[in-house]
Amino acid sequence: MSLSVEGPLPVSVCIPVRDDAINLQACLALLGDFDEVVVVDSGSVDHTAEVAQQAGAKVLQFKWEGGFPKKRNWTLRNHVFAHPWVLFLDADERMNAEFVAELRGTLRDTPHVGFWISFTNWFMGSPLHHGDVFRKLALFRVGAGEYERFPEDAWTNLDMEVHEHPVLAGSIGALSTRLEHHDFRNLKNYLARHNEYSSWEANRFLWLLHADAAAWQGLNSRQRFKYSHLHRWWFGWFYWLLILVVKRGLLDGLAGFHIAGFKRRYFQEIRLKIMESKRTKTKA
C-alpha cells in the first residue's frame, strides 16, 4: 500500500471482518494514505486473513466468548494504535480521495473528539443518493470512549457491535464527504444479515421496556423515537413513506423503491418478533 506524497494521516484504520475476502480486497486497495490498517478477523474460513496480509495490513484474531467485549471494544482495549485517531470501516465500505483531503484539513486543529461519517449506499447494483442517508460515528480519538455496552450476552449471536454507537467524552462533529457502502455479496446475504439485525433490535426493545431511566437518557433523539414506537403496526409504513417521499428516495428509481420495501419489511419483522417474544417468554 503506497503512501501519498503528503505523508500518512494521523489515523489508524480498523476493519472488523469474518469471511469477507470478496469485499476486503477492494476496501484495502483504496487505503494507501493510511500507514496503519488493522484487520480484526473472527476465524474466517475463506481467504480473508490471507487477503489482509498480502495487502500489508496487520491481522488480529478475535474469538468471542459470548459476552463483553465484542470485536470493536476488544480491539480498543487490546491493540495499541499507532495514531491518535481510529477510523472503523467495514469491509464493504470504500475510501476516496475527497474524504482523505477533508481529513487532512479537519483533524489538524479540530476541537472535536469524534466525527459522524455519511455513506452512499449501493443496492442491487445502483447507488442510492436520496432516502435515509446512512451515517455512523466511526472516527474518534483513541481513548475518548468506547462502544455502548448492553447486557446482551443472553440474546445475541452477533460478535461485533453493529447498532451500538461509541459513547465519547467530548464534542462530536460531522464530515461532509461521503464514503461508499458497496457490498459485493448477494441479496441472500443481505436478507440473512438483516434477519440477525431485526432479532437484535427486538431484543433491545424488550430490554428497554424494563430498563431504568438512565438507559433511555443515553439514547439520542432518533433512537428514542424509534424505540418508543418500534412495536406499533404503523412504524414500518411510516418509515417507508419517510424515505420514499419526504427524503425523496423515489428519485433513486427502482433501487430506491425496492430498498424502501425491504426496510418496511425489516421493521415489520421486528414488531412480529417482539410480539412472539412476549407471548412465548423467550428471546427474539
Buried (B, 14 or more C-beta within 10 A) or exposed (E): BEEBEEEBBBBBBBBBBBBBBBBBBBBBEBBBBBBBBBBBBBEBEBBBBEBBEEBEBBBBEBEBEEEEBBBBBBBBEEBEBBBEBBBBBBBBBBBBEEBBBBBBEBBEEBEBBBBBBBBBBBBEEBEBBBBBBBBBBBBBBBEBBBBBEBEBEEBBEBBBBBBBBBBBEEEBEEBEBBBBBBBEBEEEEBEEBBEEBBBBBBBBBBBBEEBEEEBEEEBEEEBBEBBBBBBEEEBBEEBBBBBBEEBEBBEBEEBBBBBBEBBBBBBBBBBBBBEEBBEEEEBB
